[in-house]
């Protein structure tokens, strides 16, 4: 994985959920060659807990789930077996706007080593 980068979109490789100011969920991926960004049909409600899952068990594909419901799949074929993934959770805001709040209940990471 790459080191911390304050400019999210300049990170070279990632798969992630991203929220806009309207709470519409986007799924995004970048594998060093291909960049994908797709708007889902999901808009989150305030003060509600959600379970977000990114499943990368199929080579070249990442399935995105919210509350165990598939919300989208990205094709990111150029991830290498040697690529490292670094989990992160963050919240950002524009200067001069009110402070956003994020409550995270737990984080679980599973992986298979071959």
Order of alpha helices (4+ residues) and beta strands (2+ residues): beta-beta-beta-beta-beta-beta
